[in-house]
């Protein structure tokens, strides 16, 4: 679970990370949800190694998304 305290940032992170499908067809699944300011991720995997690779990759991507949001500021209202 990753708590993001900037308004709308959890939704932005969800939209940024959702397109990344797991490269393997089977053995692992990932579900992303947002509740308020909390982005939650639930994994299910057949093997610990596959789970580790998926979690590490996700955390790398999440870190990049958060750094980008910090650098460019909050979303502009339309």
MDAnalysis code that builds the backbone (N, CA, C; Angstrom):
import MDAnalysis as mda
import numpy as np

u = mda.Universe.empty(234, n_residues=78, atom_resindex=np.repeat(np.arange(78), 3), trajectory=True)
u.add_TopologyAttr("name", ["N", "CA", "C"] * 78)
u.add_TopologyAttr("resid", np.arange(1, 79))
u.add_TopologyAttr("resname", ["UNK", "UNK", "UNK", "UNK", "UNK", "UNK", "UNK", "UNK", "UNK", "UNK", "UNK", "UNK", "UNK", "UNK", "UNK", "UNK", "UNK", "UNK", "UNK", "UNK", "UNK", "UNK", "UNK", "UNK", "UNK", "UNK", "UNK", "UNK", "UNK", "UNK", "UNK", "UNK", "UNK", "UNK", "UNK", "UNK", "UNK", "UNK", "UNK", "UNK", "UNK", "UNK", "UNK", "UNK", "UNK", "UNK", "UNK", "UNK", "UNK", "UNK", "UNK", "UNK", "UNK", "UNK", "UNK", "UNK", "UNK", "UNK", "UNK", "UNK", "UNK", "UNK", "UNK", "UNK", "UNK", "UNK", "UNK", "UNK", "UNK", "UNK", "UNK", "UNK", "UNK", "UNK", "UNK", "UNK", "UNK", "UNK"])
u.atoms.positions = np.array([
    [0.854, -1.167, 0.000],
    [0.000, 0.000, 0.000],
    [0.893, 1.221, 0.000],
    [0.560, 2.181, -0.819],
    [1.344, 3.403, -0.917],
    [0.424, 4.586, -0.671],
    [0.632, 5.305, 0.422],
    [-0.204, 6.467, 0.736],
    [0.426, 7.698, 0.096],
    [-0.365, 8.406, -0.710],
    [0.105, 9.597, -1.405],
    [-0.731, 10.765, -0.899],
    [-0.080, 11.790, -0.339],
    [-0.790, 12.851, 0.357],
    [-1.106, 14.082, -0.484],
    [-0.805, 14.078, -1.751],
    [-1.097, 15.227, -2.592],
    [-2.444, 14.991, -3.266],
    [-3.294, 16.018, -3.276],
    [-4.632, 15.907, -3.858],
    [-4.553, 15.370, -5.284],
    [-5.336, 14.372, -5.586],
    [-5.437, 13.748, -6.905],
    [-4.204, 12.945, -7.320],
    [-3.155, 12.941, -6.536],
    [-1.936, 12.241, -6.930],
    [-2.128, 10.738, -7.004],
    [-2.962, 10.183, -6.117],
    [-3.217, 8.744, -6.166],
    [-3.888, 8.376, -7.480],
    [-4.838, 9.209, -7.934],
    [-5.508, 8.946, -9.214],
    [-4.538, 9.073, -10.385],
    [-3.665, 10.063, -10.329],
    [-2.675, 10.242, -11.396],
    [-1.736, 9.045, -11.440],
    [-1.284, 8.605, -10.274],
    [-0.398, 7.438, -10.223],
    [-1.108, 6.205, -10.761],
    [-2.375, 6.029, -10.398],
    [-3.151, 4.883, -10.895],
    [-3.218, 4.904, -12.416],
    [-3.560, 6.053, -12.997],
    [-3.666, 6.147, -14.453],
    [-2.309, 5.965, -15.131],
    [-1.249, 6.403, -14.471],
    [0.091, 6.265, -15.047],
    [0.595, 4.833, -15.003],
    [0.240, 4.097, -13.951],
    [0.780, 2.752, -13.747],
    [-0.128, 1.644, -14.266],
    [-1.407, 1.910, -14.444],
    [-2.345, 0.871, -14.890],
    [-2.020, 0.279, -16.254],
    [-1.540, 1.072, -17.226],
    [-1.263, 0.479, -18.543],
    [-0.163, -0.571, -18.533],
    [0.657, -0.606, -17.478],
    [1.762, -1.564, -17.428],
    [1.251, -2.951, -17.062],
    [1.020, -3.757, -18.055],
    [0.580, -5.135, -17.838],
    [1.783, -5.992, -17.483],
    [1.520, -7.074, -16.779],
    [2.590, -8.008, -16.462],
    [3.040, -8.684, -17.753],
    [4.353, -8.797, -17.979],
    [4.842, -9.369, -19.237],
    [4.508, -10.846, -19.412],
    [4.366, -11.568, -18.328],
    [4.036, -12.993, -18.416],
    [2.526, -13.152, -18.552],
    [2.115, -14.130, -19.312],
    [0.684, -14.388, -19.493],
    [0.065, -15.040, -18.265],
    [0.824, -15.815, -17.532],
    [0.285, -16.498, -16.367],
    [1.254, -16.443, -15.210],
    [0.788, -16.857, -14.063],
    [1.660, -16.937, -12.906],
    [1.634, -15.725, -12.012],
    [1.106, -14.589, -12.524],
    [1.048, -13.386, -11.690],
    [-0.064, -12.466, -12.165],
    [-0.685, -11.805, -11.209],
    [-1.673, -10.779, -11.541],
    [-1.484, -9.617, -10.579],
    [-1.894, -8.426, -11.026],
    [-1.732, -7.211, -10.235],
    [-3.011, -6.403, -10.360],
    [-3.531, -5.919, -9.234],
    [-4.746, -5.106, -9.228],
    [-4.454, -3.799, -8.506],
    [-4.700, -2.678, -9.176],
    [-4.493, -1.360, -8.589],
    [-5.840, -0.713, -8.315],
    [-5.989, -0.115, -7.136],
    [-7.207, 0.604, -6.779],
    [-6.834, 1.875, -6.027],
    [-7.749, 2.844, -6.057],
    [-7.572, 4.081, -5.303],
    [-8.771, 4.260, -4.400],
    [-8.492, 4.603, -3.141],
    [-9.531, 4.943, -2.177],
    [-9.085, 6.224, -1.492],
    [-9.736, 7.323, -1.823],
    [-9.307, 8.615, -1.285],
    [-7.929, 8.962, -1.807],
    [-6.982, 9.109, -0.883],
    [-5.604, 9.447, -1.259],
    [-4.678, 8.242, -1.215],
    [-5.243, 7.055, -1.126],
    [-4.427, 5.847, -1.001],
    [-4.478, 5.015, -2.271],
    [-3.315, 4.747, -2.826],
    [-3.173, 3.834, -3.954],
    [-2.810, 2.474, -3.379],
    [-3.632, 1.474, -3.651],
    [-3.374, 0.120, -3.151],
    [-3.080, -0.802, -4.320],
    [-2.167, -1.723, -4.089],
    [-1.802, -2.706, -5.105],
    [-1.865, -4.081, -4.469],
    [-2.515, -5.004, -5.153],
    [-2.599, -6.383, -4.671],
    [-2.028, -7.296, -5.748],
    [-1.045, -8.085, -5.354],
    [-0.424, -9.047, -6.256],
    [-0.844, -10.457, -5.882],
    [-0.858, -11.314, -6.880],
    [-1.025, -12.746, -6.679],
    [-0.046, -13.424, -7.634],
    [0.789, -14.316, -7.080],
    [1.820, -14.938, -7.913],
    [1.998, -16.397, -7.541],
    [2.370, -17.192, -8.547],
    [2.635, -18.616, -8.335],
    [4.002, -18.857, -7.709],
    [4.956, -17.958, -7.981],
    [6.324, -18.141, -7.499],
    [6.826, -16.855, -6.850],
    [7.600, -17.002, -5.782],
    [8.151, -15.846, -5.073],
    [9.057, -15.012, -5.975],
    [9.816, -15.657, -6.835],
    [10.737, -14.946, -7.729],
    [9.974, -14.016, -8.668],
    [8.885, -14.513, -9.233],
    [8.072, -13.704, -10.147],
    [7.458, -12.526, -9.394],
    [6.996, -12.773, -8.182],
    [6.416, -11.715, -7.356],
    [7.466, -10.641, -7.063],
    [8.659, -11.053, -6.691],
    [9.741, -10.109, -6.378],
    [10.054, -9.214, -7.571],
    [10.167, -9.805, -8.752],
    [10.476, -9.031, -9.957],
    [9.362, -8.027, -10.245],
    [8.114, -8.453, -10.121],
    [6.979, -7.579, -10.387],
    [6.910, -6.426, -9.392],
    [7.088, -6.723, -8.109],
    [7.031, -5.680, -7.078],
    [8.171, -4.682, -7.274],
    [9.382, -5.176, -7.525],
    [10.517, -4.276, -7.744],
    [10.297, -3.371, -8.949],
    [9.787, -3.928, -10.031],
    [9.513, -3.144, -11.227],
    [8.447, -2.089, -10.946],
    [7.385, -2.490, -10.252],
    [6.315, -1.553, -9.919],
    [6.847, -0.405, -9.061],
    [7.652, -0.714, -8.053],
    [8.183, 0.326, -7.169],
    [9.100, 1.280, -7.929],
    [9.864, 0.770, -8.889],
    [10.684, 1.641, -9.739],
    [9.804, 2.602, -10.529],
    [8.734, 2.078, -11.122],
    [7.818, 2.921, -11.897],
    [7.097, 3.924, -11.001],
    [6.641, 3.481, -9.831],
    [5.958, 4.379, -8.895],
    [6.892, 5.507, -8.467],
    [8.133, 5.186, -8.193],
    [9.111, 6.202, -7.812],
    [9.269, 7.246, -8.913],
    [9.340, 6.798, -10.156],
    [9.459, 7.715, -11.287],
    [8.221, 8.603, -11.409],
    [7.035, 8.028, -11.250],
    [5.786, 8.800, -11.316],
    [5.769, 9.861, -10.215],
    [6.133, 9.485, -8.988],
    [6.126, 10.431, -7.870],
    [7.154, 11.545, -8.070],
    [8.340, 11.203, -8.571],
    [9.360, 12.218, -8.854],
    [8.872, 13.187, -9.922],
    [8.196, 12.671, -10.940],
    [7.677, 13.517, -12.014],
    [6.611, 14.461, -11.484],
    [5.688, 13.948, -10.655],
    [4.644, 14.800, -10.083],
    [5.254, 15.869, -9.179],
    [6.279, 15.512, -8.428],
    [6.938, 16.477, -7.546],
    [7.630, 17.567, -8.359],
    [8.257, 17.179, -9.458],
    [8.991, 18.133, -10.279],
    [8.055, 19.110, -10.996],
    [6.928, 18.615, -11.502],
    [6.041, 19.449, -12.307],
    [4.871, 20.024, -11.525],
    [4.718, 19.640, -10.266],
    [3.677, 20.218, -9.423],
    [2.340, 19.529, -9.581],
    [1.345, 20.036, -8.832],
    [0.013, 19.424, -8.859],
    [-0.659, 19.638, -10.214],
    [-1.666, 18.818, -10.514],
    [-2.371, 18.961, -11.793],
    [-3.092, 20.302, -11.873],
    [-3.178, 20.838, -13.070],
    [-3.866, 22.102, -13.306],
    [-5.333, 21.809, -13.550],
    [-6.221, 22.527, -12.857],
    [-7.663, 22.348, -13.070],
    [-8.031, 22.850, -14.450],
    [-8.970, 22.130, -15.084],
    [-9.379, 22.522, -16.437],
    [-10.729, 23.173, -16.411],
])
